[in-house]
Amino acid sequence: MSLSGLPTRGDFFGGLSAGIVALPLCLALGVVSGLGPEAGLYGAIAGGILAAIFGGTPTMITGPTAPMTLVVVGMVAASHLPDGRVNLGQVALIIALAGALQILLGVLRLGGYVRYIPYPVIAGFMSGIGVIIILQQLFPMAGMAAPSSDPWHIVSKLHLLPGGTVWPVAVLGLVTLAITQLLPKMTTAVPATLVALVVVTAGSMLLAIDAPRIGDIPAGLPSFVMPSFDPGQMGFIASAAVQLAVLGSIDALLSSLMADSMTRTRHNSDRELIGQGIGNIGAAVVGGLPGAGASIRTVVNIKAGGRTRVSGVIHGLFLMGVVFGLSGLVRNIPTAVLAGILVAAGLGCIDYRALSHLRKVPRSDAVVMILVLLITVFYGLIAAVAVGLIIASLVFVKKIADISERETTIESLADQPWADEIDIPSEDRDRLQVKHIEGPMFFGFARGFADVAARAEAGRLLVLRMERVSYIDQSGAYALHDALVDLTSRGTRVLIVGLPLAQRDELEAIRVIPDLVPAADVFDDFATLKASLPAIVAGTR
C-alpha cells in the first residue's frame, strides 16, 4: 500500500487546513485525557500519517477524537504505577490491541456492516458523547478543578459552580466558546477554533490574567513506549481495547460515508479499518492518543481541495512541525481556552436535527434514541451501542411481524379479480380460498403465518400465492410446515403457486415438498394454475 494517486495543489492546502483545525483540538484532547497535550499531537502525527497511507478513504483525516479520548480518560484513571505515575506501558498496550482488533475486523471484511446501524442509535450515541464532553469541561472552563470524569459525580457537584467560579478565567472560556460559535456564521475563511486559541491566549497574556496554563510540552521526536502487560488487569485491558476498536471503527466508517457523499467516490471499508488499526498501533508506540477518522477535519480537507492520501500525510507533517518549532508558544495556552474548545466540540456532537424531530418520528425511534443517549452518559459507550442495536432490532422485527400479521387474510374466489376467468361451477366456487403471501417469511412472521391454518375452513381448497416471497428462514419454513400439517389433517388441499426457485429448494430440503404438498400441486406460474384449477376443483368434490 502506498500513496496512490497524483498529489495536487489542493492536497497541500487541504492537508495544511486540516492540520490547523486539528491543532487546538489535539491539544485539548491531550490535556483532558490525562496524558498531556503532546499525546494529542503525537497521536495525530503517527495515526494521521499511517492511516492516510494504508487506509481506504483517500481524503480521510485521522486523529484523536472525542469518543476515543473519553475511553482513554477511564484507561488513564485505572492505569497507575505504585508511585502514582500513569502506567504508559499499559495504556500503550490497550491502544495497540485496539489497533490490532481493527486490523482483524478489516481482514474479516466486517467494515460494510456499519451501514446497518440504525440512525436513532447513532444519533443517541453521538449526542450522549457530546453531553459527556460538556459536563466534563464545565468545571475547568469555570477555573475550577474537575471533581471527576464520571458524569454522575459531576452532575451531583453542579451546585458548586456558582460559588466556586473564578470569573477572570471563566471569561476566557466563555469568549473562546463564543468565537467558535459565532465566527463561522460570519466567515469560514479561517478556522474558528484556531482564531479563538490565538486571540484569547494573546488576550490573557496581555491582561496578565492568572489562569492555569498547559505548561511545557516536549519538543522534538517522542520517546518509544514499550507496551506492558499486567495479568491481573487482563479483564480491564480486553474491555478497554474492545471499546476503543468498536468506537474507532464506527467513527471512522461513518466519516468515510460522509467523505464519499462529498467527493462522489466510494471508499474501501475493510481497508479503512486496516489503516485505522495500523495508525493506532503507531500512535501507541509513541505515547499518542488513539484516533479515528475525524469528520470535521475531513470536511475541511475536502473543501480546501484535498483529494488524495497526500493531504492526510501533509496534515501530520504540519503537526510535526508544531512539535519541533512552536512548543514554546503552546505552553502559554490557558486550560480554560481548551475547555471552551472542547465544549464547542461537544455541542457539535449533539444531533439537534434528531432531537428537534422527537415528536414527529415514530415513538419507538424516539425511545431508542433517548435511551441510548442516557446509557451513553450515565453507564457506558459500548453498552449504549449494544442496547440500542438490540432494541432497534427487536422494534424492527415487531414492525415487520405486525405488517405480516395484518396481511394474513384469506379470501374467497369471489374476491379475486380473475374469478370470472375460471370455468368453475357456481356451487364449487365457495370451496376455493386464496392467500397472498408477500415479503420475507422469517422468525418474526412465524406466529402470524400459523394463523393461516386456524382461519382456513376445513375441507376447502387453499391456494397460496407466493410470487413475492423474497426470503424464508428456518423459523418461517417450520411455521409453513406446521400450518400445512394442520391444514392437511383437516382435509384441506393446498396449492402453491409462483414460489421462487431458491425458496422452493429450501422447502424441498426439509420435505415440505413433496411430503405435505405434492410436487403436482406446486405451480411455477399463475397462468399454469388457472388452467389447471377447473380439473383440480372437480377432483376435490
C-alpha positions as CSV (number, residue, x, y, z in Angstrom):
1,M,0.0,0.0,0.0
2,S,1.3,3.4,-0.9
3,L,0.4,7.0,-1.6
4,S,-1.8,6.2,-4.6
5,G,-3.0,9.0,-6.9
6,L,-1.1,12.1,-8.1
7,P,-0.9,14.8,-5.4
8,T,-2.4,18.1,-6.3
9,R,-2.1,21.7,-5.1
10,G,-5.4,21.1,-3.4
11,D,-3.9,18.3,-1.4
12,F,-1.3,20.6,0.1
13,F,-3.8,23.3,1.1
14,G,-6.3,20.6,2.2
15,G,-3.8,18.9,4.5
16,L,-2.5,22.3,5.8
17,S,-6.0,23.5,6.6
18,A,-6.9,20.2,8.3
19,G,-3.7,20.5,10.4
20,I,-4.6,24.0,11.5
21,V,-8.1,22.9,12.5
22,A,-6.7,19.8,14.3
23,L,-4.0,21.7,16.4
24,P,-6.2,23.2,19.1
25,L,-8.5,20.1,19.4
26,C,-5.5,17.7,19.6
27,L,-4.0,19.9,22.4
28,A,-7.3,20.0,24.2
29,L,-8.0,16.3,23.9
30,G,-4.4,15.5,25.1
31,V,-4.9,17.6,28.2
32,V,-8.3,16.1,29.1
33,S,-7.0,12.6,28.6
34,G,-4.5,13.0,31.4
35,L,-1.6,12.1,29.1
36,G,-0.6,15.7,28.3
37,P,-1.1,18.0,25.3
38,E,1.8,16.3,23.5
39,A,-0.1,13.0,23.5
40,G,-2.8,14.6,21.3
41,L,-0.2,15.8,18.8
42,Y,1.8,12.5,18.8
43,G,-1.4,10.6,18.1
44,A,-2.4,12.9,15.3
45,I,1.0,12.7,13.7
46,A,1.6,9.0,13.9
47,G,-2.1,7.9,13.4
48,G,-2.8,10.6,10.8
49,I,0.2,9.7,8.5
50,L,-0.1,5.9,8.8
51,A,-3.9,5.8,8.4
52,A,-3.6,8.1,5.3
53,I,-1.1,5.8,3.7
54,F,-2.8,2.5,4.5
55,G,-6.5,3.4,4.8
56,G,-9.3,3.0,2.3
57,T,-10.6,6.6,2.1
58,P,-8.1,8.9,0.3
59,T,-9.5,12.1,1.7
60,M,-9.8,11.0,5.3
61,I,-8.0,12.9,8.0
62,T,-7.3,10.8,11.1
63,G,-6.5,12.0,14.6
64,P,-7.7,12.0,18.2
65,T,-11.5,12.3,18.6
66,A,-13.8,13.0,21.5
67,P,-15.3,9.4,21.7
68,M,-11.9,7.8,21.7
69,T,-10.5,10.2,24.3
70,L,-13.4,9.5,26.6
71,V,-12.3,5.9,26.8
72,V,-8.7,7.0,27.3
73,V,-9.7,9.1,30.3
74,G,-11.0,5.9,32.0
75,M,-7.9,4.0,31.0
76,V,-5.6,6.5,32.5
77,A,-7.6,6.7,35.7
78,A,-7.3,2.9,36.1
79,S,-3.7,2.6,35.0
80,H,-1.3,3.8,37.7
81,L,2.0,2.5,39.0
82,P,2.7,2.2,42.7
83,D,4.4,5.6,42.8
84,G,1.3,7.2,41.4
85,R,2.6,7.8,37.8
86,V,0.4,6.8,34.9
87,N,1.3,3.3,33.6
88,L,2.1,4.4,30.0
89,G,3.0,0.9,29.0
90,Q,-0.4,-0.5,29.9
91,V,-2.1,2.4,28.1
92,A,0.0,1.8,25.0
93,L,-0.8,-1.9,25.2
94,I,-4.6,-1.2,25.2
95,I,-4.3,1.2,22.3
96,A,-2.1,-1.3,20.3
97,L,-4.6,-4.1,21.0
98,A,-7.4,-1.9,19.8
99,G,-5.5,-1.3,16.6
100,A,-4.9,-5.0,16.1
101,L,-8.6,-5.7,16.6
102,Q,-9.4,-3.1,13.9
103,I,-7.0,-4.8,11.5
104,L,-8.7,-8.1,12.3
105,L,-12.1,-6.6,11.6
106,G,-10.8,-5.4,8.3
107,V,-9.2,-8.7,7.4
108,L,-12.6,-10.4,8.2
109,R,-14.3,-8.0,5.9
110,L,-16.7,-6.6,8.5
111,G,-16.3,-3.0,7.5
112,G,-19.5,-2.8,5.5
113,Y,-21.8,-3.7,8.4
114,V,-21.6,-0.1,9.9
115,R,-24.3,0.9,7.4
116,Y,-26.8,-1.3,9.2
117,I,-26.6,0.7,12.5
118,P,-30.0,2.4,12.8
119,Y,-29.9,6.2,12.8
120,P,-31.6,6.6,16.3
121,V,-28.7,4.6,17.8
122,I,-26.0,6.7,16.1
123,A,-27.9,10.0,17.0
124,G,-28.3,9.0,20.6
125,F,-24.8,7.7,20.9
126,M,-23.1,10.9,19.4
127,S,-25.4,13.2,21.4
128,G,-24.6,11.3,24.6
129,I,-20.9,11.8,23.9
130,G,-21.5,15.5,23.4
131,V,-23.2,15.7,26.7
132,I,-20.4,13.9,28.5
133,I,-17.8,16.2,27.0
134,I,-19.7,19.3,28.0
135,L,-20.2,18.0,31.6
136,Q,-16.5,17.2,31.9
137,Q,-15.4,20.7,30.8
138,L,-17.8,22.8,32.8
139,F,-15.6,23.0,35.9
140,P,-12.3,23.6,34.0
141,M,-13.9,26.3,32.0
142,A,-15.0,28.0,35.2
143,G,-11.5,27.9,36.6
144,M,-12.2,25.0,39.0
145,A,-10.7,21.6,39.3
146,A,-12.9,18.9,37.8
147,P,-14.4,16.8,40.6
148,S,-14.3,13.6,38.5
149,S,-14.6,12.3,35.0
150,D,-17.7,10.4,35.9
151,P,-20.9,12.2,34.7
152,W,-22.9,11.0,37.7
153,H,-20.4,12.6,40.1
154,I,-20.2,15.8,38.0
155,V,-23.9,16.2,38.0
156,S,-24.0,15.8,41.8
157,K,-21.5,18.6,42.1
158,L,-23.0,21.1,39.7
159,H,-24.4,23.1,42.7
160,L,-20.8,24.1,43.5
161,L,-20.3,26.0,40.2
162,P,-21.9,29.4,41.1
163,G,-19.9,29.8,44.3
164,G,-16.6,28.5,43.0
165,T,-16.3,30.1,39.6
166,V,-13.1,32.1,39.0
167,W,-14.6,34.8,36.8
168,P,-11.5,36.1,35.0
169,V,-10.7,32.5,34.0
170,A,-14.3,31.7,33.2
171,V,-14.4,34.7,30.8
172,L,-11.6,33.2,28.8
173,G,-13.5,30.0,28.4
174,L,-16.8,31.8,27.5
175,V,-15.1,34.1,25.0
176,T,-13.4,31.1,23.4
177,L,-16.8,29.3,23.1
178,A,-18.5,32.4,21.7
179,I,-15.8,32.8,19.0
180,T,-16.1,29.1,17.9
181,Q,-19.9,29.5,17.7
182,L,-20.2,33.0,16.1
183,L,-17.2,33.3,13.8
184,P,-18.4,30.6,11.3
185,K,-21.6,32.5,10.8
186,M,-19.6,35.5,9.5
187,T,-16.7,33.7,7.7
188,T,-15.3,30.3,7.1
189,A,-12.1,31.6,5.6
190,V,-10.2,30.8,8.9
191,P,-10.8,28.0,11.4
192,A,-12.8,29.4,14.3
193,T,-11.1,27.2,16.9
194,L,-7.6,28.5,15.8
195,V,-8.8,32.1,15.9
196,A,-10.2,31.5,19.4
197,L,-7.0,29.8,20.5
198,V,-4.7,32.6,19.3
199,V,-6.9,35.6,20.2
200,V,-7.9,34.5,23.7
201,T,-4.4,33.3,24.6
202,A,-2.9,36.5,23.5
203,G,-5.5,38.5,25.4
204,S,-4.9,36.5,28.6
205,M,-1.2,37.3,28.4
206,L,-1.7,41.0,27.6
207,L,-4.1,41.4,30.5
208,A,-1.9,39.2,32.8
209,I,-4.8,37.0,33.8
210,D,-3.7,34.4,36.4
211,A,-5.1,31.3,34.8
212,P,-3.9,27.6,34.7
213,R,-2.0,27.0,31.5
214,I,-0.8,24.0,29.5
215,G,2.9,24.4,30.5
216,D,5.9,22.9,28.8
217,I,5.5,20.2,26.3
218,P,8.4,18.1,25.0
219,A,10.0,19.3,21.8
220,G,11.3,17.0,19.1
221,L,10.7,13.4,18.5
222,P,8.6,11.4,21.0
223,S,10.1,8.6,23.0
224,F,9.3,5.0,22.2
225,V,6.8,3.5,24.7
226,M,7.1,-0.2,25.4
227,P,3.7,-1.8,26.0
228,S,3.5,-3.7,29.3
229,F,1.0,-6.4,30.4
230,D,-0.3,-7.0,33.9
231,P,-2.1,-10.4,34.1
232,G,-4.2,-9.0,37.0
233,Q,-5.6,-6.4,34.7
234,M,-6.5,-8.7,31.8
235,G,-10.3,-8.1,32.0
236,F,-9.9,-4.4,32.1
237,I,-7.3,-4.4,29.2
238,A,-9.5,-6.5,27.0
239,S,-12.7,-4.5,27.7
240,A,-11.0,-1.1,27.1
241,A,-9.3,-2.4,23.8
242,V,-12.7,-3.6,22.5
243,Q,-14.3,-0.3,23.4
244,L,-11.6,1.6,21.5
245,A,-11.7,-0.7,18.5
246,V,-15.5,-0.5,18.2
247,L,-15.8,3.2,18.7
248,G,-12.9,4.0,16.4
249,S,-14.3,1.7,13.7
250,I,-17.8,3.2,13.9
251,D,-16.4,6.8,14.0
252,A,-14.1,6.2,11.0
253,L,-16.5,4.4,8.8
254,L,-19.3,7.0,9.3
255,S,-16.7,9.7,8.4
256,S,-15.9,7.6,5.3
257,L,-19.5,7.6,4.2
258,M,-19.6,11.3,4.6
259,A,-16.5,11.7,2.6
260,D,-18.0,9.6,-0.2
261,S,-21.0,11.8,-0.4
262,M,-18.9,14.9,-0.7
263,T,-16.4,13.6,-3.3
264,R,-18.8,11.2,-5.1
265,T,-16.3,8.4,-4.7
266,R,-16.5,5.0,-2.9
267,H,-14.2,4.1,0.0
268,N,-13.0,0.6,0.8
269,S,-14.4,-0.1,4.3
270,D,-12.2,-3.1,5.1
271,R,-9.0,-1.3,4.0
272,E,-10.0,1.7,6.0
273,L,-10.3,-0.4,9.2
274,I,-6.8,-1.9,8.5
275,G,-5.4,1.6,8.0
276,Q,-7.0,2.9,11.2
277,G,-5.6,-0.1,13.1
278,I,-2.1,0.5,11.8
279,G,-2.4,4.1,12.7
280,N,-3.5,3.3,16.3
281,I,-0.6,0.9,16.7
282,G,1.7,3.6,15.5
283,A,0.2,6.1,18.0
284,A,0.5,3.6,20.8
285,V,4.3,3.1,20.5
286,V,5.0,6.8,20.6
287,G,2.7,7.6,23.5
288,G,0.0,9.2,21.5
289,L,-3.8,9.2,21.8
290,P,-5.7,6.7,19.7
291,G,-7.5,8.2,16.8
292,A,-10.2,7.7,14.2
293,G,-11.5,9.4,11.0
294,A,-12.3,12.9,12.1
295,S,-15.4,14.2,10.2
296,I,-14.8,18.0,10.7
297,R,-11.1,17.8,9.7
298,T,-12.0,15.6,6.7
299,V,-14.6,18.1,5.6
300,V,-12.1,20.9,5.9
301,N,-9.6,18.9,3.8
302,I,-12.1,18.2,1.1
303,K,-13.4,21.7,0.9
304,A,-9.8,23.0,0.7
305,G,-9.1,20.8,-2.3
306,G,-7.7,17.6,-0.8
307,R,-8.3,14.6,-3.0
308,T,-5.5,12.0,-2.3
309,R,-3.7,10.4,0.6
310,V,-1.0,13.0,0.4
311,S,-3.4,15.5,2.1
312,G,-3.5,13.3,5.2
313,V,0.2,13.0,5.3
314,I,0.7,16.8,5.0
315,H,-1.8,17.2,7.9
316,G,0.5,15.0,10.0
317,L,3.7,16.7,8.9
318,F,2.3,20.1,9.8
319,L,1.6,19.0,13.3
320,M,5.1,17.5,13.5
321,G,6.4,21.0,12.6
322,V,4.4,22.4,15.5
323,V,6.1,19.9,17.9
324,F,9.5,20.8,16.6
325,G,9.1,24.6,16.3
326,L,6.2,26.0,18.3
327,S,6.2,24.1,21.6
328,G,7.5,27.2,23.4
329,L,4.4,29.2,22.4
330,V,1.9,26.3,23.1
331,R,2.9,26.3,26.8
332,N,1.1,29.6,27.3
333,I,-2.4,28.4,26.3
334,P,-4.9,28.6,29.2
335,T,-6.6,25.4,30.0
336,A,-9.9,27.3,30.1
337,V,-9.4,28.1,26.4
338,L,-9.0,24.4,25.7
339,A,-12.1,23.7,27.8
340,G,-14.1,26.2,25.7
341,I,-12.9,24.5,22.5
342,L,-13.9,21.1,23.9
343,V,-17.4,22.4,24.9
344,A,-17.8,23.6,21.3
345,A,-16.7,20.1,20.1
346,G,-19.3,18.6,22.5
347,L,-22.0,20.9,21.1
348,G,-21.0,19.8,17.6
349,C,-21.6,16.1,18.5
350,I,-25.2,16.6,19.6
351,D,-27.7,15.8,16.8
352,Y,-30.0,18.7,17.0
353,R,-32.0,17.6,14.0
354,A,-32.9,14.3,15.6
355,L,-33.7,15.9,18.9
356,S,-36.0,18.5,17.2
357,H,-37.9,15.7,15.5
358,L,-38.5,13.6,18.6
359,R,-42.3,14.3,18.5
360,K,-42.5,13.7,14.7
361,V,-40.7,10.4,14.3
362,P,-42.2,7.0,15.3
363,R,-42.3,6.7,19.1
364,S,-40.1,3.6,19.1
365,D,-37.3,5.5,17.3
366,A,-37.6,8.4,19.8
367,V,-37.4,6.0,22.7
368,V,-34.3,4.2,21.2
369,M,-32.5,7.5,20.7
370,I,-33.2,8.8,24.2
371,L,-32.4,5.5,25.9
372,V,-29.1,5.3,24.0
373,L,-28.3,8.9,24.9
374,L,-28.9,8.2,28.7
375,I,-27.0,4.9,28.7
376,T,-24.1,6.6,26.9
377,V,-23.9,9.4,29.5
378,F,-24.6,7.5,32.7
379,Y,-23.4,3.9,32.1
380,G,-21.1,3.3,29.2
381,L,-20.4,3.7,25.5
382,I,-20.3,0.1,24.4
383,A,-23.3,-0.8,26.5
384,A,-25.2,2.1,24.9
385,V,-24.5,0.9,21.3
386,A,-25.2,-2.8,22.3
387,V,-28.6,-2.0,24.0
388,G,-29.5,0.4,21.2
389,L,-28.9,-2.2,18.5
390,I,-30.8,-4.9,20.4
391,I,-33.8,-2.7,21.0
392,A,-33.8,-1.3,17.5
393,S,-33.6,-4.8,16.0
394,L,-36.5,-6.0,18.2
395,V,-38.6,-3.0,17.2
396,F,-37.9,-3.6,13.5
397,V,-38.8,-7.3,13.8
398,K,-42.0,-6.4,15.6
399,K,-43.0,-3.9,13.0
400,I,-42.4,-6.3,10.1
401,A,-44.2,-9.1,12.0
402,D,-47.2,-6.7,12.6
403,I,-47.3,-5.9,8.9
404,S,-47.3,-9.6,8.1
405,E,-50.0,-10.4,10.6
406,R,-52.2,-7.7,9.3
407,E,-51.8,-9.2,5.9
408,T,-52.6,-12.8,6.9
409,T,-56.2,-12.7,5.4
410,I,-57.7,-15.5,3.4
411,E,-60.0,-14.5,0.6
412,S,-62.6,-16.5,-1.3
413,L,-62.6,-16.9,-5.1
414,A,-65.3,-14.3,-5.4
415,D,-62.8,-11.7,-4.1
416,Q,-60.3,-12.3,-6.8
417,P,-60.3,-10.1,-10.0
418,W,-59.6,-13.1,-12.1
419,A,-62.6,-15.1,-10.8
420,D,-64.6,-14.8,-14.0
421,E,-61.7,-16.3,-16.0
422,I,-62.0,-19.6,-14.2
423,D,-64.6,-22.1,-15.5
424,I,-65.8,-23.5,-12.2
425,P,-69.4,-24.2,-11.4
426,S,-71.1,-21.8,-9.0
427,E,-71.7,-24.5,-6.4
428,D,-67.9,-25.1,-6.3
429,R,-66.7,-21.5,-6.1
430,D,-67.1,-21.2,-2.4
431,R,-64.8,-24.1,-1.8
432,L,-61.8,-22.2,-3.2
433,Q,-59.8,-19.9,-1.0
434,V,-56.8,-17.8,-1.8
435,K,-54.0,-16.5,0.5
436,H,-51.4,-13.9,-0.7
437,I,-48.0,-14.1,0.9
438,E,-45.5,-11.2,0.3
439,G,-42.1,-10.3,1.6
440,P,-39.8,-12.3,3.9
441,M,-41.0,-15.3,5.9
442,F,-38.7,-15.0,8.9
443,F,-38.8,-15.7,12.6
444,G,-40.9,-12.6,13.3
445,F,-43.5,-13.8,10.8
446,A,-44.0,-17.3,12.3
447,R,-46.8,-16.6,14.7
448,G,-48.8,-14.6,12.1
449,F,-48.4,-17.3,9.4
450,A,-49.5,-20.0,11.9
451,D,-52.9,-18.2,12.0
452,V,-53.4,-19.2,8.4
453,A,-54.3,-22.8,9.4
454,A,-56.6,-21.6,12.1
455,R,-58.5,-19.2,9.7
456,A,-58.8,-21.6,6.8
457,E,-62.0,-23.6,6.7
458,A,-61.8,-27.4,6.8
459,G,-62.3,-29.4,3.7
460,R,-61.6,-26.4,1.3
461,L,-59.1,-25.9,-1.4
462,L,-56.4,-23.3,-0.4
463,V,-54.2,-21.5,-3.0
464,L,-51.0,-20.0,-1.5
465,R,-49.8,-17.3,-3.9
466,M,-46.1,-16.9,-3.1
467,E,-44.7,-15.0,-6.1
468,R,-43.4,-12.2,-3.8
469,V,-41.8,-14.2,-1.1
470,S,-38.3,-12.8,-1.1
471,Y,-36.8,-14.9,1.7
472,I,-37.6,-17.9,4.0
473,D,-35.5,-18.6,7.1
474,Q,-35.7,-21.7,9.3
475,S,-38.5,-20.3,11.5
476,G,-40.6,-19.3,8.5
477,A,-40.1,-22.7,6.9
478,Y,-41.2,-24.5,10.1
479,A,-44.2,-22.2,10.5
480,L,-45.3,-23.1,7.0
481,H,-44.7,-26.8,7.8
482,D,-46.8,-26.7,10.9
483,A,-49.6,-24.8,9.2
484,L,-49.6,-27.3,6.4
485,V,-49.8,-30.2,8.8
486,D,-52.8,-28.6,10.5
487,L,-54.5,-27.9,7.1
488,T,-54.0,-31.3,5.6
489,S,-55.1,-33.0,8.9
490,R,-58.5,-31.2,8.5
491,G,-58.9,-32.3,4.8
492,T,-57.7,-29.0,3.2
493,R,-55.8,-29.4,0.0
494,V,-53.1,-26.7,-0.5
495,L,-51.8,-25.5,-3.8
496,I,-48.6,-23.4,-4.0
497,V,-48.0,-21.1,-7.0
498,G,-45.1,-18.8,-8.0
499,L,-42.7,-19.9,-5.3
500,P,-39.2,-18.6,-6.3
501,L,-36.6,-21.3,-7.0
502,A,-34.4,-20.6,-4.1
503,Q,-37.3,-20.8,-1.6
504,R,-38.6,-23.9,-3.3
505,D,-35.2,-25.6,-2.8
506,E,-35.4,-24.7,1.0
507,L,-38.9,-26.3,1.3
508,E,-37.8,-29.4,-0.6
509,A,-34.7,-29.7,1.7
510,I,-37.0,-30.0,4.8
511,R,-39.5,-32.2,2.9
512,V,-42.4,-29.7,2.9
513,I,-42.4,-30.6,-0.8
514,P,-43.4,-33.3,-1.5
515,D,-44.4,-34.8,1.9
516,L,-47.1,-32.2,2.7
517,V,-47.6,-30.6,-0.7
518,P,-47.1,-33.0,-3.6
519,A,-44.9,-31.7,-6.5
520,A,-48.0,-31.8,-8.7
521,D,-49.6,-29.2,-6.5
522,V,-46.7,-26.7,-6.9
523,F,-47.1,-24.4,-9.9
524,D,-44.3,-22.3,-11.4
525,D,-46.6,-19.5,-12.5
526,F,-50.2,-18.3,-12.2
527,A,-51.2,-19.0,-15.8
528,T,-50.5,-22.7,-15.3
529,L,-52.5,-22.7,-12.1
530,K,-55.6,-21.1,-13.7
531,A,-55.5,-23.6,-16.5
532,S,-55.5,-26.5,-14.0
533,L,-57.9,-25.2,-11.4
534,P,-61.2,-26.5,-13.0
535,A,-59.9,-30.1,-13.0
536,I,-58.5,-29.8,-9.5
537,V,-61.7,-28.4,-8.1
538,A,-63.7,-31.1,-9.8
539,G,-61.4,-33.7,-8.4
540,T,-61.9,-32.5,-4.8
541,R,-65.7,-32.8,-4.8
